[in-house]
Amino acid sequence: MRGEGKNRKCLAYVAIFIVFQAIVIAVFALTVMKIKGPKVRFSSAVAENFSSTDSNSSSLSFTLVTRFAVKNTNFGHFKYQDSNVTILYAGQAIGTADIPRGRAKARSTRRTDVTISINTDKLTGTTNLASDMNSGLVPLTSEATLKGKVQLMKVIKKNKSGKMSCTMSVNLANRAVQDLKCK
């Protein structure tokens, strides 16, 4: 009869240990192992090399020098493939640039300089470019999608992607980019 009390105590300790381990694993799985897509943004943009015409067919060309940031909030690195960023005016593409493949380390931000040639000669149909140029502010949007894999502890690999959508205005008077907002 004395051995039964010890067996029950031992069994109770084992049960408590198993419950404790289950809680630790659940917390670990819900926090550390939760894999999220990266945040992709322009951290800065500068307009250079302006040229414009004010004839009947208004056109504008310049170079947009941007700082492209990939913020990885995971506990594993994010390896992404070659991609591209597109600059749009009134929903039409007026410039694209390649984003070279790369790797954002765990819980860090990788920044890359991307230069985009903008030319409104590619616009088709009717647009408000002439009136926007006369007002001095030309609104632009940008879009990009980065596809890649997040690797946790060199064992777990999960496909994730980050999407960028930014709005900005190019001020023709001082030739600067202003109101840069990314989602």
MOCOR-V235031 format. One record per helix or strand. SS is the DSSP state (a for helix, b for strand). FROM is the first residue (numbers start at 1). LEN is the number of residues. If there is no record, write none. Layout:
# MOCOR-V235031
ss	from	len
SS	FROM	LEN
SS	FROM	LEN
This chain:
# MOCOR-V235031
ss	from	len
a	2	30
b	39	15
b	59	14
b	77	4
b	83	7
b	92	8
b	102	3
b	108	12
a	120	3
a	129	7
b	137	16
b	156	16
b	176	7
